[in-house]
Amino acid sequence: MKALLVAAALVLTTASTHAQQSGTSFTSGANGQENLKALINGSPTVVPDTRYEGLRGSPYAVARWLPAVITTSHDAVLQPVPLKYDVFQRRLLMRNPQKGDSIQLNDNLIKSFVLTDALLPDLATGQPYERHFRRFLEAPEMRQQAEFVEVLHAGKQYTLLKRYVKKLDQASYKGAYSSDKRYDELLDKNEYYLRRPDGTLETMKPTLKALQAAAPKLADALKAEAGKQKINGKSDAELARLLNAVDPA
């Protein structure tokens, strides 16, 4: 019963996942009024610009609904619920199993969550991959400290964090010097941080070479482990495997 009450407290707002699209009438709305005025005045009609093709790209860390185990700020662990992390708007959405709608959670009450991805097996265990998210408490900017970051590795000395970032690249198709790009697009601009034993946070690219530079004391061990495992650290999973081997929990 207590878990149910806590889950109910997390619900903030409900937003339908089925967006409705409506066409633009020749005589309705602002464009319609301009058209009518143009007809009365005898000037050319104003034709709506319909070249815009909408939005491309996903705002989510993972576009699919994944089962999530949520830990609240009071350390209560809730039963798994279908969850999405909307990175662009920095919000957590839960699916309503009865209506299929998205319910926005009050993430002020959430400490961390774990997404289980059955379509992405863990290379080390063969089990469904678990994505661990927690508050970005080490963030260099205070406004980022309330955000959730994925913990790719948490060892005795080092922690590798991934901050999901989505940037909006707007359409450009109006004007003589436009690029004729007729859609807005959400682009991935993710950031990686290595927390070192002294507590400092180093920004890095997701490559083996960058990881060695961020953790020079592990550089030789990382290179040796990469050769042993025959991987080159070109993915999040490979970077995590290398760090797990040289810096176990």
Backbone torsions as a table, in degrees:
resi	resn	phi	psi	omega
1	MET	NA	-42.0	-179.1
2	LYS	-61.5	-41.8	179.5
3	ALA	-63.1	-37.6	179.1
4	LEU	-65.0	-41.0	179.5
5	LEU	-64.7	-40.1	179.0
6	VAL	-65.8	-41.7	178.2
7	ALA	-61.3	-40.2	179.3
8	ALA	-64.8	-34.4	-179.3
9	ALA	-69.1	-21.8	-179.2
10	LEU	-75.5	-22.4	-175.5
11	VAL	-70.5	126.8	-177.4
12	LEU	-109.7	-59.7	-179.9
13	THR	-143.1	163.7	177.4
14	THR	-117.1	130.2	179.2
15	ALA	-130.5	127.1	-178.6
16	SER	-65.6	140.1	178.9
17	THR	-87.3	-3.6	-178.9
18	HIS	-103.8	97.5	-179.4
19	ALA	-74.3	141.1	179.1
20	GLN	-100.9	136.8	179.5
21	GLN	-108.6	138.5	179.8
22	SER	-130.1	142.4	-179.4
23	GLY	-81.6	168.8	179.4
24	THR	-105.2	117.9	-178.6
25	SER	-80.8	152.4	178.8
26	PHE	-64.3	-27.8	-175.4
27	THR	-117.3	10.3	-178.9
28	SER	-115.5	156.8	177.2
29	GLY	70.6	-168.9	-177.3
30	ALA	-63.4	-42.8	179.2
31	ASN	-62.6	-38.4	179.5
32	GLY	-63.0	-40.9	178.4
33	GLN	-62.9	-40.8	178.4
34	GLU	-65.3	-38.5	178.0
35	ASN	-62.5	-43.9	-180.0
36	LEU	-63.7	-42.6	177.7
37	LYS	-61.5	-40.6	-178.7
38	ALA	-64.8	-38.7	179.1
39	LEU	-65.6	-42.1	-179.6
40	ILE	-65.2	-40.3	-177.1
41	ASN	-81.7	-9.2	179.4
42	GLY	81.3	8.8	178.8
43	SER	-92.4	167.8	-179.3
44	PRO	-59.5	146.0	179.5
45	THR	-71.7	155.5	178.0
46	VAL	-94.3	110.9	-178.0
47	VAL	-91.4	126.4	180.0
48	PRO	-59.2	142.0	177.0
49	ASP	-82.2	111.4	-175.3
50	THR	-109.1	20.9	-176.9
51	ARG	-77.6	-18.2	-176.9
52	TYR	-63.3	131.3	-174.2
53	GLU	-106.2	5.7	176.4
54	GLY	96.5	-159.9	-175.7
55	LEU	-109.4	135.0	175.7
56	ARG	-115.9	155.7	-179.0
57	GLY	93.8	160.7	-177.5
58	SER	-107.8	139.4	177.3
59	PRO	-82.3	-4.1	-170.9
60	TYR	-97.6	152.3	172.6
61	ALA	-61.8	-43.7	172.3
62	VAL	-132.3	126.2	-172.4
63	ALA	-70.5	-24.0	-177.7
64	ARG	-86.1	154.4	171.3
65	TRP	-71.2	125.6	179.4
66	LEU	-122.8	143.1	176.0
67	PRO	-64.9	133.6	-176.2
68	ALA	-129.0	136.7	171.3
69	VAL	-99.6	118.3	-176.0
70	ILE	-101.3	134.1	171.1
71	THR	-109.2	124.2	-176.7
72	THR	-80.6	171.5	179.1
73	SER	-64.8	-16.1	176.6
74	HIS	-99.9	15.2	176.8
75	ASP	66.2	23.0	171.4
76	ALA	-83.7	134.1	-179.7
77	VAL	-103.2	121.1	-176.4
78	LEU	-93.4	160.2	175.5
79	GLN	-66.1	152.0	-177.8
80	PRO	-56.9	138.7	176.7
81	VAL	-133.8	152.4	176.8
82	PRO	-70.2	126.0	-171.7
83	LEU	-136.3	149.9	169.1
84	LYS	-132.6	141.7	175.5
85	TYR	-103.8	107.5	177.5
86	ASP	-81.2	99.8	-175.2
87	VAL	-70.7	-38.8	-174.5
88	PHE	-63.4	-43.1	-179.5
89	GLN	-100.4	2.8	177.9
90	ARG	53.6	60.7	178.8
91	ARG	-145.7	156.9	178.2
92	LEU	-108.1	131.9	-179.4
93	LEU	-117.7	135.4	175.7
94	MET	-114.3	139.9	-179.9
95	ARG	-84.1	132.7	174.9
96	ASN	-81.5	111.4	-175.2
97	PRO	-65.5	-24.3	-179.7
98	GLN	-78.3	-44.1	-174.1
99	LYS	-106.2	-15.4	-177.3
100	GLY	77.8	6.4	179.2
101	ASP	-80.7	166.5	175.0
102	SER	-96.8	130.5	178.1
103	ILE	-110.2	119.5	178.0
104	GLN	-77.6	129.8	-178.6
105	LEU	-91.1	151.4	173.4
106	ASN	-80.6	93.1	-173.5
107	ASP	-73.1	-4.6	172.6
108	ASN	-63.8	-21.9	-179.8
109	LEU	-95.9	5.9	-175.5
110	ILE	-112.1	128.8	179.5
111	LYS	-91.9	-43.1	-178.3
112	SER	-162.3	168.4	175.3
113	PHE	-154.7	155.7	-179.6
114	VAL	-125.8	121.0	176.9
115	LEU	-95.2	132.7	177.4
116	THR	-105.9	119.1	-175.9
117	ASP	-109.3	101.1	-176.9
118	ALA	-70.1	-20.7	-179.5
119	LEU	-87.2	-2.7	179.6
120	LEU	-126.5	90.3	-177.1
121	PRO	-68.1	145.1	175.3
122	ASP	-69.9	123.2	-176.4
123	LEU	-63.4	-27.3	-177.2
124	ALA	-82.4	-36.9	-173.6
125	THR	-112.7	-20.2	-175.7
126	GLY	81.1	-3.9	178.8
127	GLN	-84.9	163.3	176.2
128	PRO	-54.1	138.5	-175.2
129	TYR	-73.4	135.9	178.5
130	GLU	-107.8	126.4	177.9
131	ARG	-102.1	115.3	-177.6
132	HIS	-97.0	122.9	179.0
133	PHE	-118.8	139.5	175.7
134	ARG	-146.7	173.9	178.5
135	ARG	-64.2	145.3	179.5
136	PHE	-86.2	68.0	-173.4
137	LEU	-65.9	-25.7	-178.4
138	GLU	-88.9	4.7	-172.7
139	ALA	-53.0	139.5	179.1
140	PRO	-68.6	-23.0	178.1
141	GLU	-113.5	134.3	-175.6
142	MET	-58.6	-37.0	-177.6
143	ARG	-65.5	-20.8	-179.7
144	GLN	-86.2	-12.9	-173.4
145	GLN	-67.8	-21.1	177.6
146	ALA	-86.4	-7.7	-179.6
147	GLU	-75.3	163.7	175.1
148	PHE	-101.1	135.5	175.6
149	VAL	-121.7	153.0	177.3
150	GLU	-88.5	133.0	178.5
151	VAL	-92.2	104.5	-179.4
152	LEU	-80.6	-29.4	178.2
153	HIS	-152.8	137.7	175.2
154	ALA	-137.2	95.5	-178.3
155	GLY	-104.4	-167.8	-180.0
156	LYS	-69.2	-31.7	-175.7
157	GLN	-117.8	-34.9	-172.4
158	TYR	-120.1	150.0	175.2
159	THR	-132.7	128.2	178.9
160	LEU	-107.0	122.0	-175.2
161	LEU	-118.2	145.4	176.8
162	LYS	-121.6	119.3	177.1
163	ARG	-100.4	116.0	-179.7
164	TYR	-77.5	129.4	-179.4
165	VAL	-133.8	133.6	175.1
166	LYS	-120.2	128.3	177.7
167	LYS	-112.6	139.3	-179.9
168	LEU	-91.9	117.6	174.2
169	ASP	-100.0	109.3	-170.6
170	GLN	-79.9	155.9	178.9
171	ALA	-61.2	151.8	178.3
172	SER	-145.1	91.6	-178.1
173	TYR	-138.7	4.2	179.3
174	LYS	-108.4	137.5	179.3
175	GLY	101.5	158.4	-175.2
176	ALA	-66.2	-28.2	-174.8
177	TYR	-108.3	20.6	178.8
178	SER	-73.3	162.0	179.6
179	SER	-90.9	4.0	-179.0
180	ASP	58.8	35.1	174.1
181	LYS	-92.6	111.6	-168.1
182	ARG	-99.3	18.7	180.0
183	TYR	-145.1	149.4	168.8
184	ASP	-80.0	152.5	-177.9
185	GLU	-142.9	134.3	174.8
186	LEU	-92.7	120.5	-176.7
187	LEU	-109.3	143.0	176.8
188	ASP	-77.0	124.1	176.2
189	LYS	-130.7	49.7	-173.4
190	ASN	-65.1	150.2	-178.5
191	GLU	-120.1	144.8	-179.7
192	TYR	-120.6	139.9	-178.5
193	TYR	-134.9	137.8	173.8
194	LEU	-111.7	120.2	176.0
195	ARG	-91.2	121.0	-174.1
196	ARG	-94.6	169.6	-176.0
197	PRO	-56.7	-28.6	-179.4
198	ASP	-84.5	3.6	177.6
199	GLY	90.9	-6.6	179.5
200	THR	-74.8	153.8	-177.1
201	LEU	-115.1	123.3	-177.7
202	GLU	-111.8	124.4	174.5
203	THR	-75.3	137.9	-177.8
204	MET	-149.3	160.4	172.4
205	LYS	-86.2	155.0	-177.6
206	PRO	-81.4	65.8	177.4
207	THR	-135.4	159.0	178.7
208	LEU	-62.9	-42.2	-179.2
209	LYS	-61.9	-41.3	179.4
210	ALA	-68.9	-35.8	177.9
211	LEU	-65.6	-40.7	177.4
212	GLN	-63.0	-38.1	179.5
213	ALA	-69.4	-35.1	-179.8
214	ALA	-75.5	-27.4	179.3
215	ALA	-128.0	72.3	-174.8
216	PRO	-59.3	-28.8	179.4
217	LYS	-68.8	-19.7	179.6
218	LEU	-103.0	0.0	-171.2
219	ALA	-55.8	-49.4	-177.9
220	ASP	-66.6	-42.6	-179.4
221	ALA	-64.8	-38.2	178.2
222	LEU	-65.4	-42.7	179.2
223	LYS	-63.0	-43.6	179.5
224	ALA	-64.4	-41.2	-179.4
225	GLU	-68.3	-36.2	177.5
226	ALA	-62.4	-40.6	176.7
227	GLY	-67.2	-38.9	-179.6
228	LYS	-65.4	-43.3	-178.5
229	GLN	-86.6	-8.5	-179.1
230	LYS	59.0	46.4	175.6
231	ILE	-130.6	161.2	-175.0
232	ASN	-121.6	10.2	175.6
233	GLY	69.4	32.2	-177.7
234	LYS	-93.4	7.9	176.9
235	SER	-139.7	163.4	177.9
236	ASP	-58.3	-43.0	-177.2
237	ALA	-63.9	-39.6	-179.7
238	GLU	-70.3	-40.0	176.4
239	LEU	-61.1	-41.5	179.0
240	ALA	-64.2	-41.1	-179.9
241	ARG	-62.8	-41.4	179.8
242	LEU	-64.3	-46.6	179.9
243	LEU	-66.9	-38.1	178.4
244	ASN	-60.9	-32.5	-178.7
245	ALA	-75.8	-39.1	-175.1
246	VAL	-97.1	-14.4	179.2
247	ASP	-139.1	69.3	-176.9
248	PRO	-65.2	159.9	179.9
249	ALA	-72.8	NA	NA
